[in-house]
Amino acid sequence: MKKCSFSRRPLSPDTPSTSPDFIPSLTPKEHEVLSWCAQGKTSAEVALILNRSETTINFHIANVRMKFGVTSRHAAVIKAIKLGMPLLP
């Protein structure tokens, strides 16, 4: 049997999401969802609050994670705080 190997290309140093001074542009809905995450709400809770499906909330969270270059919602919240983005009312 042949082994399949997948190579992952590392992000280049010029990738905007890895630059320390880069603040990603979030849509209003992404910012709202991230704000609720910063308050400790789950996707299901945010879905109820915003009258959207949990799948839609997870879609927005995935977009935020991609724009921030992180792998979790918690890391996205921490990065947003470090960047000085206002999250809490």
N, C-alpha and C positions, 0 to 999 in steps of 0.2 A: 504494500500500500504506500502511496505517496502521501507525504505530509504536506498539508497546505500551510503556507506561511503568509501572514499578513504583516505588512510593514506599515507602521504609522509614521506619517511625516510630521515632525515636530513643527509647532508654530514658529514662524520666523520672528525675530526680534522686533520687526516693524509692524507686527500685527497689532491693530489699535487696542484690542481688549487686553493686551498684556502690558501696554504702556502705563506707567504709574500715574501720569497726569491726564490720561484719557477718561472723560466722563461720557459713557454711552448715552445715546439719545433714546429715551423710552417713550412709548406711546402713553397717552393719559391712562388707558386701562392697565397697561403693564405697571405703571407707577402706582396706581390704586391697589392692584393686587399685591405688589411688593410691600406697600404700606401695611396692608392687613397681615401679611406674613411677618412683618417686623413686630406686630402686636401679638404674635403667637397663634394666629388663627390657622387652622388646617384648610386644605383645599375644599373640603366639604362645607366647612363653616363659611368660607369666603363665598362659595357658590350660593349658599342660602342668603347671605347678606346682599349680594349683588344681583340676585335672581338670575343666575346663569348656571349652566351645568358644571359639574366638577371637571369634566373633560376640557371645557373651555378655560377654566381657571388653570388647569395643568398646562394647557397650551401656552397661556401667557407666562407662566412661571418658566417653562422651557425656553421661551424667547428671551426672557430676562437672563437666565443662566447662560445662554449662548452669547448674548451681548456682553456680559460681564466676564465671560471666559472661566466660569466656575462650574462645579459639578453638583451643587446642592442649593436649595432655597436658603438655607442658613448662611452659606458662604456668600450668596448674593446680597443678603441683608447686611452682613458684615462689611462687604466691599462697598455697598452704597453708603453706609455710615462713614467708612474711612474716606470716601470721596466727598463727604459733606452734603450728600443729598438729603433734603428734608423728607422724612418718612412718617414721623409721628405728628398727629394733629396738635 
